Amino acid sequence: MSSKLPRLRCLYSSPIINPSFAQPIPSRSFATEAPEHNPSIRRRPTTFRDRLNAGPSFTEFVSSTPLSANGSPLNDPPTSEEPLRTALVGPANRKRQITRLPTWLQTPIPNSPNYKRIKSDLRGLNLHTVCEEARCPNINDCWGGSDKSAATATIMLMGDTCTRGCRFCSVKTSRAPPPLDPHEPEHTAEALKRWGLGYVVLTSVDRDDLADGGAHHFAETIRKIKDKAPGMLVEALTGDYAGDLEMVDLVAGSGLDVYAHNVETVEALTPMVRDRRATFRQSLRVLERAKGATEGMVTKTSVMLGLGETEDQIWEMLRELRKINTDIVTFGQYMQPTKRHMPVHTYVTPSVFETWRQRALEMGFLYCASGPLVRSSYKAGEAFIENVLKKRKAGRDVSTMQQLGGIETGRILENV
């Protein structure tokens, strides 16, 4: 019978082992037996840990004032006009010389409580800022005010992905970015109302994938802000909308106070610096159209230095901007975001920036912010523009009252 067992039984049944041939399985043990854990015995902290705990905190480590080993401040940093430092980097047989970042371009690491609060608010409302996306070096200064009302954050609308690929910009690019968030105008207005700012800057990525370039979305955001905070002054840093000047009229007529559009660099370098769809002359047409869109509109543009421009080219650019009555111009140092972007040609010294500031004011510009760390949305510049706009508004109110007073006086005389 046993020879006629089913095949299934033979395959899946346990093997039959003859006890006479069975060998004991040896037991394996660790090379070193683990000692019994005794919670009453505590290891003494090492000397390194003691020294580490007694050292400076992270906030002190990243503070702008360097400290010595005993906690006392070090000597003052070198002056802004010190010679540029160089260094040799790379393998031994392929050394190359690079220029170190000048001291006047070095900024502290952001670590203030207000910086963290603003960042938390932005993430909670799914909002983006050009401060983060463009890696602005002034983020610690702009976000680190004593309270939120003293801070400045440039909100970037329509997502964090641009359809253009300028060689100086670190914002993400794609031919088909995600669709617009229909709740973004409301969320943006709510966040700005919560902060209680007196002056706000809005910007956006270029959206060439949209028929209107996102102009209606931009205008709707401005209207929402004005509804929730009528006293808030709004500056819009827009794209060129592929040359569609009707979209410029739409944004400029939405309640805007300052219309900003950047020419970025001199005309000769524009094809190498900006996306091929952006031209210097097209930017001039945008600024000119915005200036005439509404009465009293303030126009503004920004320029990067250090890309290889010449003095004559800067002069010519300023003359072109004055021809179209541009009110405000700013100069800042170009800083290479990553190795994939175009390199810095020259680190411009603070004294040269001051020279161009004086020249711009002499040419008739209402205001000029010029310095190595100046960017399109510059905190000190915004304070000045805010005062100018308030004075203009106050002047218009006085003029209106005088006109109304004159009309009322005329009516009284007619009745007499």
Solvent accessible surface area in square Angstrom, and as a share of the most:
residue,aa,sasa,rsa
1,M,198,0.88
2,S,90,0.58
3,S,106,0.69
4,K,167,0.71
5,L,82,0.41
6,P,85,0.53
7,R,186,0.68
8,L,123,0.61
9,R,137,0.50
10,C,82,0.49
11,L,113,0.56
12,Y,171,0.65
13,S,51,0.33
14,S,94,0.60
15,P,113,0.71
16,I,172,0.88
17,I,118,0.60
18,N,76,0.39
19,P,114,0.72
20,S,90,0.58
21,F,159,0.66
22,A,63,0.48
23,Q,154,0.69
24,P,127,0.80
25,I,162,0.82
26,P,112,0.70
27,S,113,0.73
28,R,233,0.85
29,S,95,0.61
30,F,168,0.70
31,A,117,0.90
32,T,113,0.66
33,E,122,0.55
34,A,91,0.70
35,P,125,0.79
36,E,169,0.76
37,H,165,0.74
38,N,69,0.36
39,P,106,0.66
40,S,90,0.58
41,I,128,0.65
42,R,216,0.79
43,R,224,0.82
44,R,186,0.68
45,P,67,0.42
46,T,78,0.45
47,T,91,0.53
48,F,147,0.61
49,R,138,0.50
50,D,62,0.32
51,R,179,0.66
52,L,115,0.57
53,N,113,0.58
54,A,90,0.69
55,G,35,0.34
56,P,92,0.58
57,S,61,0.39
58,F,123,0.51
59,T,81,0.47
60,E,77,0.35
61,F,154,0.64
62,V,14,0.08
63,S,49,0.31
64,S,88,0.57
65,T,72,0.42
66,P,64,0.40
67,L,62,0.31
68,S,36,0.23
69,A,119,0.92
70,N,129,0.66
71,G,44,0.43
72,S,49,0.32
73,P,92,0.58
74,L,94,0.47
75,N,140,0.72
76,D,131,0.68
77,P,103,0.65
78,P,74,0.47
79,T,103,0.60
80,S,46,0.29
81,E,91,0.41
82,E,37,0.17
83,P,114,0.72
84,L,76,0.38
85,R,128,0.47
86,T,73,0.43
87,A,22,0.17
88,L,117,0.58
89,V,44,0.25
90,G,40,0.38
91,P,71,0.44
92,A,97,0.75
93,N,131,0.67
94,R,171,0.63
95,K,107,0.45
96,R,140,0.51
97,Q,124,0.55
98,I,54,0.27
99,T,59,0.34
100,R,114,0.41
101,L,66,0.33
102,P,6,0.04
103,T,33,0.19
104,W,30,0.10
105,L,2,0.01
106,Q,95,0.42
107,T,54,0.31
108,P,51,0.32
109,I,100,0.51
110,P,39,0.25
111,N,31,0.16
112,S,31,0.20
113,P,92,0.58
114,N,4,0.02
115,Y,29,0.11
116,K,113,0.48
117,R,111,0.40
118,I,1,0.01
119,K,80,0.34
120,S,71,0.46
121,D,27,0.14
122,L,0,0.00
123,R,108,0.40
124,G,68,0.65
125,L,32,0.16
126,N,95,0.49
127,L,1,0.01
128,H,41,0.18
129,T,0,0.00
130,V,39,0.22
131,C,12,0.07
132,E,45,0.20
133,E,42,0.19
134,A,39,0.30
135,R,149,0.54
136,C,28,0.17
137,P,26,0.16
138,N,15,0.07
139,I,22,0.11
140,N,37,0.19
141,D,89,0.46
142,C,11,0.06
143,W,0,0.00
144,G,29,0.28
145,G,17,0.16
146,S,109,0.70
147,D,69,0.36
148,K,47,0.20
149,S,62,0.40
150,A,45,0.35
151,A,7,0.05
152,T,14,0.08
153,A,2,0.02
154,T,3,0.02
155,I,1,0.00
156,M,4,0.02
157,L,0,0.00
158,M,4,0.02
159,G,25,0.24
160,D,29,0.15
161,T,14,0.08
162,C,17,0.10
163,T,13,0.08
164,R,12,0.04
165,G,43,0.41
166,C,30,0.18
167,R,119,0.44
168,F,33,0.14
169,C,42,0.25
170,S,23,0.15
171,V,14,0.08
172,K,113,0.48
173,T,79,0.46
174,S,43,0.28
175,R,232,0.85
176,A,82,0.64
177,P,13,0.08
178,P,90,0.56
179,P,124,0.78
180,L,48,0.24
181,D,47,0.24
182,P,108,0.68
183,H,115,0.52
184,E,8,0.03
185,P,6,0.04
186,E,67,0.30
187,H,59,0.27
188,T,0,0.00
189,A,1,0.01
190,E,65,0.29
191,A,1,0.01
192,L,1,0.00
193,K,107,0.45
194,R,130,0.47
195,W,10,0.04
196,G,48,0.46
197,L,11,0.06
198,G,34,0.33
199,Y,14,0.05
200,V,1,0.01
201,V,0,0.00
202,L,0,0.00
203,T,7,0.04
204,S,21,0.14
205,V,9,0.05
206,D,34,0.18
207,R,8,0.03
208,D,54,0.28
209,D,66,0.34
210,L,50,0.25
211,A,118,0.91
212,D,32,0.17
213,G,13,0.12
214,G,1,0.01
215,A,0,0.00
216,H,98,0.44
217,H,22,0.10
218,F,0,0.00
219,A,0,0.00
220,E,61,0.27
221,T,0,0.00
222,I,0,0.00
223,R,98,0.36
224,K,63,0.27
225,I,2,0.01
226,K,43,0.18
227,D,111,0.58
228,K,60,0.25
229,A,18,0.14
230,P,103,0.65
231,G,60,0.58
232,M,7,0.03
233,L,19,0.09
234,V,0,0.00
235,E,2,0.01
236,A,0,0.00
237,L,22,0.11
238,T,8,0.05
239,G,15,0.15
240,D,3,0.01
241,Y,20,0.08
242,A,72,0.56
243,G,29,0.28
244,D,60,0.31
245,L,44,0.22
246,E,120,0.54
247,M,29,0.13
248,V,0,0.00
249,D,48,0.25
250,L,50,0.25
251,V,0,0.00
252,A,1,0.01
253,G,52,0.50
254,S,9,0.06
255,G,38,0.37
256,L,15,0.08
257,D,31,0.16
258,V,0,0.00
259,Y,0,0.00
260,A,2,0.01
261,H,6,0.03
262,N,17,0.09
263,V,0,0.00
264,E,30,0.13
265,T,1,0.00
266,V,1,0.01
267,E,74,0.33
268,A,56,0.43
269,L,30,0.15
270,T,4,0.03
271,P,97,0.61
272,M,92,0.41
273,V,1,0.00
274,R,20,0.07
275,D,15,0.08
276,R,200,0.73
277,R,89,0.33
278,A,6,0.04
279,T,61,0.35
280,F,6,0.03
281,R,102,0.37
282,Q,23,0.10
283,S,0,0.00
284,L,10,0.05
285,R,118,0.43
286,V,0,0.00
287,L,1,0.01
288,E,95,0.43
289,R,90,0.33
290,A,0,0.00
291,K,56,0.24
292,G,68,0.65
293,A,37,0.29
294,T,54,0.31
295,E,175,0.79
296,G,41,0.39
297,M,6,0.03
298,V,1,0.01
299,T,1,0.01
300,K,7,0.03
301,T,0,0.00
302,S,9,0.06
303,V,4,0.02
304,M,32,0.14
305,L,3,0.01
306,G,1,0.01
307,L,13,0.06
308,G,28,0.27
309,E,31,0.14
310,T,72,0.42
311,E,93,0.42
312,D,110,0.57
313,Q,55,0.25
314,I,8,0.04
315,W,71,0.25
316,E,75,0.34
317,M,3,0.01
318,L,0,0.00
319,R,112,0.41
320,E,18,0.08
321,L,0,0.00
322,R,66,0.24
323,K,144,0.61
324,I,24,0.12
325,N,84,0.43
326,T,0,0.00
327,D,17,0.09
328,I,1,0.00
329,V,0,0.00
330,T,4,0.02
331,F,0,0.00
332,G,5,0.05
333,Q,1,0.01
334,Y,5,0.02
335,M,49,0.22
336,Q,67,0.30
337,P,32,0.20
338,T,33,0.19
339,K,181,0.77
340,R,204,0.75
341,H,22,0.10
342,M,20,0.09
343,P,89,0.56
344,V,35,0.20
345,H,133,0.59
346,T,66,0.38
347,Y,36,0.14
348,V,17,0.09
349,T,39,0.23
350,P,33,0.21
351,S,60,0.38
352,V,63,0.36
353,F,1,0.00
354,E,65,0.29
355,T,52,0.30
356,W,10,0.03
357,R,75,0.28
358,Q,89,0.39
359,R,59,0.21
360,A,0,0.00
361,L,69,0.34
362,E,147,0.66
363,M,52,0.23
364,G,42,0.41
365,F,8,0.03
366,L,65,0.32
367,Y,39,0.15
368,C,2,0.01
369,A,5,0.04
370,S,19,0.12
371,G,10,0.09
372,P,18,0.11
373,L,41,0.21
374,V,9,0.05
375,R,57,0.21
376,S,24,0.16
377,S,18,0.12
378,Y,67,0.26
379,K,57,0.24
380,A,58,0.45
381,G,4,0.04
382,E,5,0.02
383,A,54,0.42
384,F,77,0.32
385,I,4,0.02
386,E,32,0.14
387,N,82,0.42
388,V,23,0.13
389,L,17,0.09
390,K,105,0.44
391,K,150,0.63
392,R,82,0.30
393,K,111,0.47
394,A,53,0.41
395,G,40,0.38
396,R,132,0.48
397,D,75,0.39
398,V,83,0.48
399,S,46,0.30
400,T,67,0.39
401,M,130,0.58
402,Q,124,0.55
403,Q,116,0.51
404,L,98,0.49
405,G,36,0.35
406,G,45,0.44
407,I,92,0.47
408,E,90,0.40
409,T,72,0.42
410,G,28,0.27
411,R,141,0.52
412,I,94,0.48
413,L,125,0.62
414,E,146,0.66
415,N,129,0.66
416,V,149,0.86
